[in-house]
Every structure is written in structure tokens, then in C-alpha cells.
Amino acid sequence: MKSLLASAIAVFLCAVFTQNQTAPVAPKPGSAVELPPVKSLDSTVVALPKGDPSVKGVAICFTAAHCPIATAQLPALVALARQYSEQGVRFYFVDPNVKETTADLKELEARVHGAGPLIHDTEQLWTRALKVSRTTEALVIDGSGVLRYRGAFDDQFALGTRKPEPQRHYVKEALVAVLAGKAPALPETEPKGCLITPAARPAAPVPPSGEVHYHEHVAPVLRKHCVECHRPGEIGPLPLLSYDDADAAAAMIAEVVEQRRMPPWHANPQFGSWKNARGLSEEERSTLIRWASGARSEGPKPAKPADPAPAAPLWHIGAPDLVLTIPKQRIPATGKIDYHYVEVPTGLTEDRWVTAAEVHAGAREVVHHALIFVVYPKDRRHEQPPIDGGLNGGFFASLVPGERPNEWPAGTGKLLPAGSALLFQMHYTADGTAREDATQIGLVFAKEPPARRVVNRGIHQRKLNIPPGASAARFEARWKVSRDVEILAFLPHMHYRGKSFRYVLEHPDGREETLLDVPRYDFGWQATYIPEKPLQVSGGSTMRCIAEFDNSAANLANPNPKATVRWGEQSWDEMMIGYVDYVEK
């Protein structure tokens, strides 16, 4: 069965690839550009200026409402447009998403106001003429109508990664050259944004296994695996609740599914069995790829419409028994942001045991992650684990990119003492827009004290010294387990240069066992790995964490491949922590 499905996928993708090979070639730097007139969002006719001596250059910038890279880089792009308009450069902003909503377009128009017209390319006239394939592509044309640069806006963003600051400003460099009457030193780069779904359906062949329709075949797969995140209020940037949603995102669906980037799951399947594993079967992968790469048929609507996909719940853990909110934090639009430490009293008058905790980011756009610690009242400080940033003392609850709430098995829990407070360690990352954040935590209390207490520990290596350019710098950390425990969960943590992470158990008899292997660590999706059954670890064993870091230029997320990198809180520094949740027997 699997071999037949694999063959079907191969035949279909080969046909699509052959079609792409014969497609017209995109205009190259050095060639003249001709574009048909189009209308901006306010119905003004827009055409490339010809013979106007006041126009020294033109920049055409593609964007979209739901592409995270496009929205993140838009403030810097708008600022550049306002700067260079005074020097005779005209900027045009183009949204090629045919099914963009009126509300999305109005929001985009407000964001680019005063920097240049917004063109909703509903017929994809400019998109097709310029052979633009991704929403972040920018083109620079000189005053005589010759294309001088095409590609990425800068090198800060890529799919799934971002640098703290750009190292190269490609569009700005091209504009400087054009205004000086020169050709840019770098005339072309690869844009890293979201794929643009063509408005026209390709005449793709019907694969051997038959036609694929949205309602019958695609919607059930999206509901099962995707809408958990891809809906309003959740982390997925592209909503996938309807046919129109999926149709607009079809090109990205095909790419991320074919490359196995989505659903996000990074554990090596050779080791361990995971309760919360994400993934698609080969049949599901085939269905999504064939539909998204083909005619994108809606198909007949079911006689009985499926229940609407549920809206994101306010709390995944159910109604909390206690909700605590940090005071409003003001986050600047740009620059380095030190960790914010905010203490919030619980107001508890008696000890309570917590069975579930869920952290809600107030401003999801800038909250990278949060760790929450328990601060005991003064007369019980001797009971308090060390608050050491989540190392030996561990943490009480957490929010990391793309992860689910903290929930612990029946009969276990974490203690929240009477008179205690929660200390929020907030890691913010500026996204180009000044924001305010008031992150919350919701807690569910046990009806009676549990039999066993959950402990979190960070197995860490602070003596990091990653050489410049190193592509596989290896470090190790160890935890000598003093008594029998049951491991409930793993959470590896590194920063931009994190490459791989393994948990290896050395048994008292000398045997070694790999418990978790993450061969391609992803800073943008920091998963917690929950075993199907708690892992039994005998006292006298040693837990080893083995991590590799890529500090080379080949790592697109690398802030600076020429730097020696050491331990530090900021994302351009590094960390190596292997968190574990466990209970003692």
C-alpha cells in the first residue's frame, strides 16, 4: 500500500516538476521591465513611470496579510520607502493573494499608508509578468525601466527562522547603487517568504489513485491535523477552516507537507513512542500534496455539512480555578529587550496542588517564551527550589513556541503554597511594532492532594564555547539520578544555532539507551515530548544530554557566524538545557 502511494506521489510531482521546467523564465537583472496598468486599493490606476526625470528608481514589494515573514518585515520596508521617497524612488506594495479579505486589505493599507500604493493583484497580472513566487520578493528597477535587483528584502528572516538583526540590507544596497548610477554588487538573492498560490489552476494529470476533492478528502485531514493551530487565536499564521482558506494557502500546504515541515514534529521515530506525536500518514500526505498542487477542486458539498471547526478555546485545560495576569508590559518596536521578571501574588490562603497550567501570551507576536517559577512565602523559603532560570531548580510552568498546555498525569501535581507568588520570566522579541503585553496563567487545582509530586529539572551545560564557523560543535551535560524516578516529559532547549539534541540513559549496568533523538532542532517549534508510558529510570543511572550547534554561515538563522558564542539569555547567545519532568517513586 505504501509503495503504491509513494509511486502515485512521485508520478504526480514529476508531472508538476516537468510543467514548471517549461514555464517562462523570470525576468533577470539587466532586462527591461514592462508591466500592464493595474488599480491600487483606492481604485487609482497604477503604471510604471516612463520618461519622468523626477523618478530615479522603483521598488516593487510583494506582501500578504497572513505570511508571518511578510508581516514581520513590513515595518522596516515601509520605513525604507519613506526614507527613499525623498530621493526620487517610488515604492509599490503588491498583495498577490487573490482571496485576501477586505478586512485584511484595509489593515495592510493602513500599515503602508504614506509609503506607496497597495495593489491587490486580483488577476495576478504583475505577479505573473514578473514571475514572482513568494510574498516577500522585492524588485528594484532603475529610472530607465531596467531591472537591477530581485530577491529578498534583507537576510533577517527565513521560513521558521529569524536573526535578531539583519546583516545584509539587499534592497537598500540596490537602491544606493541605482541612485549612484551603478549596478548592485548583488543583483539577485533567493526570497524566503510564503509561496504564492496561482489563481489559475494547472491542468495537472489525474494521478493513478483518482481525483481529490476538498470536502471529501482534504477537509477531514486538515481538521484532524492542522486547524488545532491554523485558526484565529492560535499560533498558525494561515487559517485553514474553509475551502477558501485552503485554496488561498495551497502552494504553502504543498511545500510544507512535501518537505515534512508540517505538522511540526522533530523526534527521530527510531527512538521512543510519544503520546503527543504529530504527523501525517503517507495516504494523508498524498491527499494534501495532490490536491494543493493540482486543480484544487472543491468537489460536491456534503448533503449534511460538517460541523464548523471549533473556534480556539479560551482555555484548552477547561475553566481554570485561578487566573493570574501580569501587569501590562510595554514592548518597543525594535532593539534588544532584556528579560522581564514580573512577580504576581497568588492570593492563596491554603496550599493547593496544580494538575494543569496554561500560559496565554497577551501579545503573541512578541512573546517568544515564558518560564514561571514559584516564590515561597518568607517563612517557607527553606522549602523553595532554587530559582536559577530553570536550571537545577526547574520551572513551575512554561510557554514555548507552538507547544500545548502543561498537564500532568492523574495522581500527580505541582505544589503551590499558601501565600506564594508566581515569578514570570518573559522573553520578548521585537517585531517592528510597539506593543503591550499582559500574559496570563490559568491553573486547575486537584480536588485532593496527589500521591506524587512532579519535579522539573534542567540538565544544562553552561560552559559553552562555540568557535566561529563551526558546523557541528558538540557539548554534553549529565544528571546523576540518585533514586528511582519516572520520566514524564522531555523539553530540549537551545537558541538559533541549535542543530541537534539527544537524551541518552546510562544504566547502572553500563548499558546505553537513547530515550529521545531530535536530529533537526527547530528554535521556532520547541516541542515537549511526552512518552506513551512514563519511563522507568533506576537510581544510579546517568542521564546524558548531547547537543550540537551550527555556527556556520550555512545556518540561515545564525546571527553572526564570525562570533565565538557562549552561554547567555538573549537568542543570539546560546543555551543548552535538557528539561525533564519526573516523579520520584
C-alpha positions as CSV (number, residue, x, y, z in Angstrom):
1,M,0.0,0.0,0.0
2,K,2.7,2.4,1.0
3,S,4.7,1.7,-2.2
4,L,1.7,2.4,-4.4
5,L,1.1,5.7,-2.6
6,A,4.7,6.7,-2.9
7,S,4.6,5.9,-6.6
8,A,1.5,8.0,-7.0
9,I,3.1,10.9,-5.3
10,A,6.3,10.5,-7.4
11,V,4.3,10.4,-10.7
12,F,2.3,13.4,-9.8
13,L,5.2,15.5,-8.6
14,C,7.2,14.5,-11.6
15,A,4.4,15.9,-13.9
16,V,4.2,19.1,-11.9
17,F,8.0,19.5,-12.0
18,T,8.0,19.0,-15.8
19,Q,5.4,21.7,-16.1
20,N,7.5,24.1,-14.0
21,Q,10.6,23.3,-16.1
22,T,8.8,24.6,-19.3
23,A,7.4,27.7,-17.6
24,P,8.6,31.1,-18.9
25,V,11.8,32.3,-17.3
26,A,11.5,35.1,-14.7
27,P,13.0,38.5,-15.8
28,K,16.6,38.7,-14.9
29,P,18.5,41.8,-13.6
30,G,19.7,43.8,-16.6
31,S,16.5,43.3,-18.6
32,A,13.8,45.9,-19.3
33,V,10.6,45.6,-17.4
34,E,7.1,46.1,-18.9
35,L,4.0,45.8,-16.7
36,P,0.3,46.3,-17.5
37,P,-1.6,49.0,-15.7
38,V,-3.4,47.8,-12.5
39,K,-5.5,49.5,-9.9
40,S,-4.5,50.3,-6.3
41,L,-6.8,49.5,-3.4
42,D,-8.3,53.0,-3.7
43,S,-9.1,52.4,-7.4
44,T,-6.3,54.7,-8.7
45,V,-4.7,53.4,-11.9
46,V,-1.1,52.4,-11.3
47,A,1.6,52.1,-14.0
48,L,5.3,52.1,-14.0
49,P,6.5,55.7,-14.6
50,K,8.2,56.3,-18.0
51,G,10.1,59.3,-19.0
52,D,9.7,61.1,-15.7
53,P,13.1,62.6,-14.8
54,S,11.9,63.0,-11.2
55,V,11.7,59.2,-10.8
56,K,15.2,57.8,-10.1
57,G,14.1,54.3,-9.3
58,V,11.2,52.0,-8.5
59,A,10.8,49.3,-5.8
60,I,8.0,46.7,-6.1
61,C,7.5,44.8,-2.9
62,F,5.2,41.8,-2.6
63,T,3.5,41.2,0.7
64,A,0.4,39.4,2.2
65,A,-1.7,39.6,5.4
66,H,-1.1,36.1,6.7
67,C,2.5,35.4,5.8
68,P,4.5,35.8,9.0
69,I,7.7,36.8,7.3
70,A,5.9,39.4,5.1
71,T,4.2,40.9,8.1
72,A,7.3,40.9,10.3
73,Q,9.5,42.7,7.7
74,L,6.8,45.2,6.6
75,P,7.6,47.9,9.2
76,A,11.3,48.1,8.0
77,L,10.2,48.0,4.4
78,V,7.8,50.9,5.0
79,A,10.4,52.9,6.8
80,L,12.8,52.4,3.9
81,A,10.2,53.5,1.4
82,R,9.6,56.7,3.4
83,Q,13.3,57.4,3.6
84,Y,13.9,56.9,-0.2
85,S,10.8,58.6,-1.5
86,E,12.6,61.9,-0.8
87,Q,15.3,60.7,-3.2
88,G,13.0,60.0,-6.1
89,V,12.3,56.3,-5.5
90,R,8.7,55.1,-5.8
91,F,7.5,52.1,-3.8
92,Y,4.6,49.9,-4.8
93,F,3.3,47.2,-2.4
94,V,1.6,44.2,-4.1
95,D,-0.6,41.7,-2.4
96,P,-1.0,38.7,-4.8
97,N,-3.3,36.7,-2.6
98,V,-6.5,36.6,-4.7
99,K,-8.7,35.6,-1.7
100,E,-7.5,38.2,0.7
101,T,-10.4,39.6,2.8
102,T,-11.5,43.2,2.8
103,A,-10.5,43.5,6.4
104,D,-7.0,42.1,5.7
105,L,-6.5,44.5,2.8
106,K,-7.7,47.5,4.9
107,E,-5.2,46.6,7.6
108,L,-2.4,46.2,5.1
109,E,-3.3,49.6,3.5
110,A,-3.2,51.3,6.9
111,R,0.3,49.8,7.6
112,V,1.8,51.0,4.3
113,H,-0.1,54.4,4.3
114,G,2.1,57.2,3.1
115,A,4.8,54.8,1.8
116,G,3.3,53.8,-1.5
117,P,0.1,52.5,-3.0
118,L,-1.2,49.0,-2.1
119,I,-2.1,46.9,-5.2
120,H,-4.4,43.9,-4.7
121,D,-3.3,41.9,-7.7
122,T,-6.6,40.0,-8.1
123,E,-5.7,38.8,-11.6
124,Q,-2.0,38.3,-10.6
125,L,-1.0,40.5,-13.6
126,W,2.2,41.8,-12.1
127,T,2.8,38.6,-10.2
128,R,2.8,36.6,-13.4
129,A,4.6,39.2,-15.5
130,L,7.4,39.4,-13.0
131,K,7.3,35.6,-12.3
132,V,7.2,36.3,-8.6
133,S,6.7,33.1,-6.5
134,R,6.9,34.3,-2.8
135,T,5.2,37.1,-0.9
136,T,8.4,38.7,0.3
137,E,10.1,39.2,-3.0
138,A,11.2,42.7,-3.8
139,L,12.3,44.1,-7.2
140,V,14.4,47.3,-7.8
141,I,14.1,49.0,-11.2
142,D,16.2,52.0,-12.3
143,G,14.9,55.2,-13.8
144,S,15.2,53.9,-17.3
145,G,13.0,50.8,-16.6
146,V,15.8,48.2,-16.3
147,L,15.5,45.6,-13.5
148,R,18.6,45.9,-11.3
149,Y,17.7,43.6,-8.3
150,R,15.3,41.0,-7.4
151,G,15.1,38.8,-4.3
152,A,14.8,39.1,-0.5
153,F,14.4,42.4,1.3
154,D,17.2,41.6,3.7
155,D,18.7,38.4,5.3
156,Q,16.9,38.6,8.7
157,F,14.0,36.3,8.0
158,A,13.6,32.8,6.5
159,L,10.9,30.2,6.9
160,G,11.0,29.1,10.5
161,T,14.0,31.2,11.5
162,R,14.9,34.8,12.1
163,K,18.0,36.7,13.1
164,P,17.9,39.4,15.8
165,E,19.1,41.9,13.3
166,P,19.8,41.7,9.5
167,Q,23.4,41.5,8.4
168,R,22.6,42.5,4.8
169,H,20.1,45.0,3.5
170,Y,19.7,43.9,-0.1
171,V,17.0,46.3,-1.2
172,K,18.7,49.3,0.4
173,E,22.1,48.3,-1.1
174,A,20.4,48.0,-4.5
175,L,18.8,51.5,-4.2
176,V,22.1,53.0,-3.1
177,A,23.7,51.6,-6.3
178,V,20.9,52.6,-8.6
179,L,20.9,56.2,-7.3
180,A,24.6,56.3,-7.9
181,G,24.1,55.1,-11.5
182,K,25.7,51.8,-10.8
183,A,24.6,48.1,-10.9
184,P,24.2,46.5,-7.5
185,A,27.0,44.3,-6.4
186,L,24.5,41.6,-5.6
187,P,21.8,41.6,-8.3
188,E,19.8,38.6,-7.2
189,T,19.0,36.6,-4.0
190,E,16.5,34.0,-3.0
191,P,13.4,35.3,-1.3
192,K,12.4,33.3,1.8
193,G,8.7,34.1,2.2
194,C,5.4,32.2,1.7
195,L,4.7,30.6,-1.7
196,I,2.1,32.4,-3.8
197,T,-0.8,30.2,-4.8
198,P,-1.5,30.7,-8.5
199,A,-5.0,32.0,-9.3
200,A,-5.2,29.7,-12.4
201,R,-5.5,26.0,-11.7
202,P,-2.8,23.9,-13.5
203,A,-4.0,21.3,-16.0
204,A,-2.4,18.6,-13.9
205,P,-2.9,15.0,-14.9
206,V,-5.3,12.9,-12.7
207,P,-3.0,10.7,-10.6
208,P,-3.5,6.9,-10.7
209,S,-5.4,6.8,-7.4
210,G,-8.1,9.2,-8.7
211,E,-9.3,12.8,-8.3
212,V,-9.1,14.6,-4.9
213,H,-11.8,17.0,-3.7
214,Y,-11.7,19.4,-0.8
215,H,-14.8,18.4,1.1
216,E,-14.5,14.7,0.7
217,H,-10.7,14.2,1.0
218,V,-8.9,17.3,2.2
219,A,-11.1,18.9,4.9
220,P,-11.0,15.8,7.1
221,V,-7.2,15.8,7.1
222,L,-6.9,19.5,7.8
223,R,-9.5,19.2,10.7
224,K,-7.6,16.2,12.2
225,H,-4.1,17.6,12.0
226,C,-4.0,21.3,11.2
227,V,-6.8,23.5,12.4
228,E,-5.7,23.0,16.0
229,C,-3.1,25.7,15.3
230,H,-4.3,27.2,12.0
231,R,-7.3,29.1,13.2
232,P,-7.9,32.6,14.7
233,G,-6.4,32.9,18.2
234,E,-3.8,30.2,17.6
235,I,-0.1,30.2,16.5
236,G,-0.7,29.1,12.9
237,P,-0.4,32.1,10.6
238,L,-2.6,30.8,7.8
239,P,-6.2,29.9,8.8
240,L,-7.4,26.6,7.3
241,L,-11.0,26.5,8.4
242,S,-12.7,26.6,4.9
243,Y,-12.3,25.8,1.3
244,D,-11.3,29.4,0.6
245,D,-8.7,29.3,3.3
246,A,-7.1,26.1,2.0
247,D,-7.3,27.3,-1.6
248,A,-5.5,30.6,-0.8
249,A,-2.8,28.7,1.1
250,A,-2.5,25.7,-1.4
251,A,1.1,26.4,-2.5
252,M,2.4,26.6,1.0
253,I,0.4,23.5,2.0
254,A,2.1,21.5,-0.8
255,E,5.5,22.8,0.1
256,V,5.5,22.2,3.9
257,V,3.8,18.8,3.6
258,E,6.1,17.6,0.8
259,Q,9.1,18.7,2.8
260,R,7.6,17.3,6.1
261,R,7.9,20.6,7.8
262,M,4.3,20.4,8.9
263,P,2.8,19.2,11.1
264,P,5.8,20.1,13.2
265,W,7.4,17.1,14.9
266,H,11.1,16.6,15.2
267,A,11.7,13.3,17.1
268,N,13.6,10.6,15.4
269,P,11.0,7.8,15.0
270,Q,13.6,5.1,15.7
271,F,13.6,6.0,19.4
272,G,10.7,6.2,21.7
273,S,6.9,6.3,21.3
274,W,5.2,9.6,22.0
275,K,1.7,10.3,23.3
276,N,1.6,13.8,21.7
277,A,3.3,12.9,18.4
278,R,2.2,15.0,15.4
279,G,2.3,13.7,11.9
280,L,0.5,12.6,8.7
281,S,0.2,9.1,7.3
282,E,1.5,8.5,3.8
283,E,-2.0,8.5,2.5
284,E,-2.8,11.8,4.1
285,R,0.4,13.3,2.8
286,S,-0.5,12.1,-0.7
287,T,-4.0,13.6,-0.5
288,L,-2.8,17.1,0.6
289,I,0.0,17.2,-2.0
290,R,-2.1,16.0,-4.9
291,W,-4.9,18.5,-4.1
292,A,-2.8,21.5,-3.3
293,S,-0.5,21.0,-6.3
294,G,-3.3,20.3,-8.7
295,A,-6.7,21.7,-9.7
296,R,-7.7,22.3,-6.1
297,S,-11.3,21.1,-6.7
298,E,-13.9,21.9,-4.1
299,G,-16.0,19.0,-5.2
300,P,-19.6,18.4,-4.2
301,K,-20.6,19.8,-0.9
302,P,-21.8,17.1,1.5
303,A,-25.5,16.7,1.9
304,K,-25.1,17.2,5.6
305,P,-22.5,19.9,6.2
306,A,-19.7,19.1,8.6
307,D,-19.9,20.7,12.0
308,P,-17.9,24.0,11.8
309,A,-14.4,23.7,13.1
310,P,-14.4,24.9,16.6
311,A,-13.0,28.3,17.5
312,A,-9.9,28.3,19.6
313,P,-11.0,27.8,23.2
314,L,-10.1,30.5,25.6
315,W,-8.5,27.7,27.8
316,H,-7.5,24.3,26.5
317,I,-7.4,23.0,30.0
318,G,-11.1,23.8,30.7
319,A,-12.2,26.6,33.0
320,P,-9.3,27.4,35.4
321,D,-9.7,27.6,39.1
322,L,-7.4,30.6,39.3
323,V,-6.2,33.1,36.6
324,L,-3.3,35.4,37.3
325,T,-2.3,38.2,35.0
326,I,1.0,40.2,34.9
327,P,0.8,44.0,34.8
328,K,0.9,45.5,31.3
329,Q,4.4,45.3,29.8
330,R,5.4,47.8,27.1
331,I,7.5,46.3,24.3
332,P,9.4,48.5,22.0
333,A,9.2,48.1,18.2
334,T,12.9,47.4,17.8
335,G,16.1,46.8,19.6
336,K,17.4,44.4,22.3
337,I,14.9,43.6,25.1
338,D,16.2,42.2,28.3
339,Y,14.2,39.5,30.1
340,H,11.3,41.0,32.1
341,Y,10.8,39.4,35.5
342,V,7.4,40.1,36.9
343,E,6.1,38.8,40.3
344,V,2.4,38.2,40.8
345,P,0.9,37.2,44.2
346,T,-1.3,34.1,44.1
347,G,-3.5,35.3,47.0
348,L,-3.9,31.7,48.2
349,T,-4.7,31.2,51.9
350,E,-4.0,27.4,51.8
351,D,-1.7,25.1,49.9
352,R,-3.1,23.9,46.6
353,W,-1.9,21.2,44.2
354,V,-2.0,22.1,40.5
355,T,-2.8,19.4,37.9
356,A,-2.7,21.7,34.8
357,A,-1.3,25.1,33.9
358,E,-1.8,27.1,30.7
359,V,0.0,30.3,29.8
360,H,-1.6,32.8,27.5
361,A,0.6,35.3,25.7
362,G,-1.1,38.7,25.8
363,A,0.9,39.8,22.7
364,R,1.7,36.6,20.8
365,E,3.7,38.5,18.2
366,V,6.4,39.4,20.6
367,V,6.3,36.8,23.4
368,H,8.9,34.2,22.4
369,H,8.6,32.2,25.6
370,A,7.9,32.4,29.3
371,L,9.0,30.4,32.3
372,I,7.1,30.7,35.5
373,F,8.6,30.0,39.0
374,V,7.0,29.7,42.4
375,V,8.2,32.1,45.1
376,Y,7.5,30.7,48.5
377,P,6.5,33.0,51.4
378,K,9.4,34.2,53.6
379,D,8.7,31.7,56.4
380,R,8.9,28.8,54.0
381,R,11.8,29.9,51.7
382,H,13.8,26.9,53.0
383,E,11.3,24.6,51.1
384,Q,11.7,26.5,47.8
385,P,13.8,25.0,45.0
386,P,16.4,27.4,43.7
387,I,15.1,29.9,41.2
388,D,18.1,29.7,38.8
389,G,16.5,30.5,35.5
390,G,15.1,27.0,35.1
391,L,18.3,25.0,35.6
392,N,18.7,22.7,38.6
393,G,15.6,24.2,40.2
394,G,13.5,23.8,37.1
395,F,10.3,25.7,36.5
396,F,6.7,25.6,37.5
397,A,5.0,26.1,34.1
398,S,6.1,27.3,30.6
399,L,5.0,28.8,27.3
400,V,7.2,27.9,24.3
401,P,6.6,28.3,20.6
402,G,3.9,26.0,19.3
403,E,3.5,24.0,22.5
404,R,0.4,22.8,24.3
405,P,-0.5,23.5,28.0
406,N,1.3,21.9,30.9
407,E,-0.9,18.9,32.1
408,W,0.3,16.2,34.5
409,P,-0.9,12.6,34.8
410,A,-3.7,11.6,37.3
411,G,-2.3,11.2,40.8
412,T,0.4,13.7,40.3
413,G,0.7,17.5,40.5
414,K,2.8,20.5,41.5
415,L,2.6,22.3,44.8
416,L,1.5,26.0,45.1
417,P,2.0,27.0,48.7
418,A,-0.3,29.4,50.6
419,G,1.0,33.0,50.5
420,S,3.2,32.2,47.5
421,A,3.7,34.3,44.3
422,L,4.5,33.4,40.7
423,L,7.5,34.9,39.1
424,F,7.2,35.3,35.3
425,Q,10.4,35.3,33.3
426,M,9.3,36.9,30.0
427,H,11.4,36.7,26.9
428,Y,10.2,39.3,24.3
429,T,11.4,39.7,20.7
430,A,10.7,42.9,18.9
431,D,8.7,42.5,15.7
432,G,8.9,46.1,14.3
433,T,5.7,47.3,16.0
434,A,5.5,48.7,19.5
435,R,3.1,46.5,21.6
436,E,1.7,45.9,25.1
437,D,1.6,42.5,26.7
438,A,-0.4,41.2,29.7
439,T,0.4,37.5,29.7
440,Q,-1.9,35.3,31.9
441,I,-1.7,31.8,33.5
442,G,-4.7,29.6,34.2
443,L,-4.4,26.9,36.9
444,V,-6.5,23.8,37.6
445,F,-6.4,22.6,41.2
446,A,-6.5,18.9,42.3
447,K,-9.6,18.1,44.4
448,E,-7.3,16.3,46.9
449,P,-3.5,16.1,47.4
450,P,-2.0,13.8,44.8
451,A,0.1,10.8,45.7
452,R,3.2,12.0,43.9
453,R,4.8,15.4,43.2
454,V,6.0,16.4,39.7
455,V,9.5,17.9,39.6
456,N,11.1,19.7,36.7
457,R,14.9,19.8,36.3
458,G,17.2,21.3,33.7
459,I,20.2,19.2,32.7
460,H,22.5,22.0,31.5
461,Q,25.9,22.9,30.2
462,R,26.8,26.5,30.8
463,K,30.5,26.2,29.7
464,L,29.7,26.8,26.0
465,N,32.4,28.0,23.8
466,I,31.3,27.6,20.2
467,P,34.0,28.5,17.7
468,P,33.3,30.8,14.7
469,G,32.2,28.9,11.6
470,A,31.8,25.5,13.5
471,S,29.1,23.5,11.8
472,A,28.8,20.7,14.5
473,A,30.2,21.9,17.8
474,R,29.4,19.2,20.4
475,F,28.7,19.6,24.1
476,E,27.4,17.3,26.8
477,A,25.6,17.7,30.2
478,R,24.9,15.0,32.8
479,W,22.5,14.3,35.6
480,K,23.3,11.5,38.1
481,V,19.9,10.1,39.1
482,S,20.1,9.4,42.9
483,R,16.9,7.4,43.3
484,D,14.3,5.6,41.2
485,V,12.2,8.0,39.1
486,E,9.6,8.0,36.3
487,I,10.2,10.4,33.5
488,L,7.0,12.1,32.3
489,A,8.3,14.5,29.6
490,F,11.4,16.0,27.8
491,L,11.9,19.5,26.6
492,P,15.2,20.3,24.9
493,H,16.2,24.0,24.7
494,M,18.8,25.8,22.6
495,H,18.8,29.0,20.5
496,Y,19.4,30.0,16.9
497,R,22.5,27.8,16.5
498,G,20.9,24.7,17.9
499,K,21.3,21.8,15.5
500,S,20.5,18.5,17.3
501,F,19.8,17.2,20.8
502,R,19.8,13.7,22.3
503,Y,18.9,12.3,25.7
504,V,20.9,9.1,26.4
505,L,20.4,7.0,29.6
506,E,23.4,5.1,31.0
507,H,22.0,2.3,33.1
508,P,23.8,1.2,36.3
509,D,25.0,-2.0,34.5
510,G,26.7,0.1,31.8
511,R,24.1,-0.2,29.0
512,E,23.3,2.9,27.0
513,E,19.8,3.7,25.7
514,T,18.7,6.6,23.5
515,L,15.5,8.0,25.0
516,L,14.9,10.9,22.6
517,D,16.8,12.0,19.5
518,V,16.0,15.3,17.9
519,P,18.2,15.4,14.8
520,R,17.0,18.7,13.4
521,Y,16.3,21.0,16.3
522,D,13.9,23.9,15.5
523,F,14.1,27.0,17.6
524,G,10.7,28.1,16.2
525,W,8.9,25.0,17.4
526,Q,10.1,23.9,20.8
527,A,8.1,20.7,21.4
528,T,7.6,18.8,24.7
529,Y,8.0,15.1,24.1
530,I,5.7,13.0,26.3
531,P,6.3,9.2,26.3
532,E,3.3,6.9,25.8
533,K,4.1,5.5,29.2
534,P,6.3,7.1,31.9
535,L,9.9,5.9,31.5
536,Q,11.3,4.0,34.5
537,V,14.8,5.1,35.5
538,S,16.7,3.4,38.3
539,G,18.7,5.2,40.9
540,G,22.4,5.1,40.0
541,S,21.7,5.8,36.3
542,T,23.1,8.8,34.5
543,M,21.1,10.9,32.1
544,R,23.3,12.4,29.4
545,C,22.2,15.3,27.1
546,I,24.3,15.6,23.9
547,A,23.8,18.7,21.8
548,E,25.4,20.0,18.6
549,F,25.4,23.7,17.4
550,D,25.8,25.1,13.9
551,N,27.7,28.4,14.0
552,S,28.5,28.3,10.3
553,A,27.2,30.6,7.5
554,A,25.2,27.7,6.2
555,N,22.8,28.1,9.2
556,L,20.4,30.7,7.8
557,A,19.3,31.6,11.4
558,N,22.9,32.3,12.5
559,P,23.1,35.9,13.8
560,N,26.9,36.1,13.2
561,P,29.0,33.1,12.0
562,K,32.2,35.0,12.8
563,A,31.5,35.2,16.5
564,T,32.6,32.9,19.3
565,V,29.3,32.1,21.1
566,R,28.9,31.4,24.8
567,W,26.0,31.0,27.3
568,G,23.6,33.9,27.5
569,E,19.9,34.8,27.9
570,Q,19.5,36.5,24.5
571,S,18.7,34.4,21.4
572,W,21.9,35.5,19.7
573,D,23.8,33.9,22.7
574,E,23.3,30.2,23.3
575,M,21.8,27.8,25.9
576,M,21.9,24.1,26.3
577,I,19.3,22.7,28.6
578,G,17.6,19.3,28.6
579,Y,14.5,19.8,30.7
580,V,12.8,16.7,32.2
581,D,9.5,16.4,34.2
582,Y,9.6,13.4,36.6
583,V,8.1,11.9,39.8
584,E,10.0,10.0,42.4
585,K,8.8,6.5,43.1
